[in-house]
Amino acid sequence: MQRGTAPGEAGSRGQRPGCRKSTERKCEADSRRLGLPPPGWACADGDNMPTAKQLADIGYKTFSSSMILLTVYGGYLCSARAYRYFQRQSSQRQAAEEQKTSGAL
């Protein structure tokens, strides 16, 4: 693969080193998702390293995703605890009413 060539041009296979043909589509999808240059595309200086902005974007997306997951998990834990609380309250109320009715007989 020649440096500085775009995918589809002569000398470019459109895949990253280490990618097999079966995973070529996955590599392209990963590049698009992460905002990296497409596979086989070399930067002007011949360096395929992501820029500082791209690294910051990846870090921000990762951090945001983890915060979303923690929020969802926290909501689940809170609702499970509230459910148990109300179940316990209703069972205690029912037991108190049974005690009243059994004592009246």
C-alpha positions as CSV (number, residue, x, y, z in Angstrom):
1,M,0.0,0.0,0.0
2,Q,1.4,3.4,-0.9
3,R,1.3,6.2,1.5
4,G,-1.0,9.1,0.8
5,T,-3.3,7.2,-1.5
6,A,-7.0,7.1,-1.0
7,P,-9.0,3.9,-1.0
8,G,-9.8,2.7,-4.5
9,E,-6.7,4.3,-6.0
10,A,-3.8,2.3,-7.4
11,G,-1.7,0.7,-4.7
12,S,-4.5,0.8,-2.1
13,R,-6.4,-2.3,-1.0
14,G,-8.7,-0.4,1.3
15,Q,-7.8,-2.4,4.4
16,R,-5.6,-1.8,7.4
17,P,-2.5,-3.9,8.1
18,G,-3.6,-6.8,10.2
19,C,-7.2,-6.8,8.9
20,R,-8.2,-9.9,7.1
21,K,-10.6,-9.8,4.2
22,S,-13.4,-11.2,6.3
23,T,-13.0,-8.4,8.8
24,E,-12.5,-5.6,6.3
25,R,-16.0,-4.3,6.6
26,K,-15.7,-4.4,10.4
27,C,-12.5,-2.3,10.3
28,E,-14.3,0.2,8.0
29,A,-17.3,0.4,10.4
30,D,-15.0,0.8,13.4
31,S,-13.2,3.6,11.7
32,R,-16.4,5.5,10.9
33,R,-17.8,5.0,14.4
34,L,-14.7,6.3,16.1
35,G,-14.2,9.1,13.6
36,L,-10.8,7.8,12.4
37,P,-9.6,8.0,8.8
38,P,-10.9,5.2,6.6
39,P,-8.7,2.1,6.4
40,G,-6.0,2.4,3.8
41,W,-6.0,6.2,3.9
42,A,-2.7,7.7,5.0
43,C,-2.5,11.2,6.4
44,A,-0.6,13.8,4.5
45,D,2.5,13.3,6.6
46,G,2.2,9.5,6.2
47,D,1.1,9.0,9.9
48,N,-2.1,7.0,10.6
49,M,-2.2,8.1,14.3
50,P,-5.4,9.8,15.3
51,T,-5.3,13.5,16.1
52,A,-5.6,14.9,19.6
53,K,-9.2,16.0,18.7
54,Q,-10.1,12.5,17.6
55,L,-8.6,11.0,20.8
56,A,-10.5,13.6,22.9
57,D,-13.7,12.7,21.0
58,I,-13.2,9.0,21.7
59,G,-12.5,9.7,25.3
60,Y,-15.6,11.9,25.6
61,K,-17.8,9.2,23.9
62,T,-16.4,6.5,26.2
63,F,-16.9,8.6,29.3
64,S,-20.5,9.6,28.3
65,S,-21.4,6.0,27.5
66,S,-20.2,4.8,30.9
67,M,-22.1,7.6,32.6
68,I,-25.3,6.6,30.8
69,L,-24.8,3.0,31.8
70,L,-24.3,4.0,35.4
71,T,-27.4,6.1,35.4
72,V,-29.5,3.3,33.9
73,Y,-28.1,0.8,36.5
74,G,-28.7,3.3,39.3
75,G,-32.3,3.7,38.2
76,Y,-32.7,-0.1,38.1
77,L,-31.4,-0.4,41.7
78,C,-33.6,2.4,42.9
79,S,-36.7,1.0,41.4
80,A,-35.9,-2.5,42.7
81,R,-35.5,-1.1,46.2
82,A,-38.8,0.9,46.0
83,Y,-40.6,-2.2,44.7
84,R,-39.3,-4.2,47.7
85,Y,-40.3,-1.4,50.1
86,F,-43.8,-1.2,48.9
87,Q,-44.1,-5.0,48.8
88,R,-43.0,-5.1,52.5
89,Q,-45.4,-2.3,53.4
90,S,-48.4,-4.2,51.8
91,S,-47.5,-7.5,53.5
92,Q,-47.1,-5.7,56.9
93,R,-50.5,-4.0,56.4
94,Q,-52.1,-7.3,55.5
95,A,-50.6,-9.0,58.5
96,A,-51.9,-6.2,60.8
97,E,-55.4,-6.5,59.4
98,E,-55.3,-10.3,59.8
99,Q,-54.3,-9.8,63.4
100,K,-57.2,-7.4,64.0
101,T,-59.7,-9.7,62.5
102,S,-58.5,-12.8,64.3
103,G,-58.5,-10.9,67.7
104,A,-62.1,-9.7,67.1
105,L,-63.4,-13.3,66.8
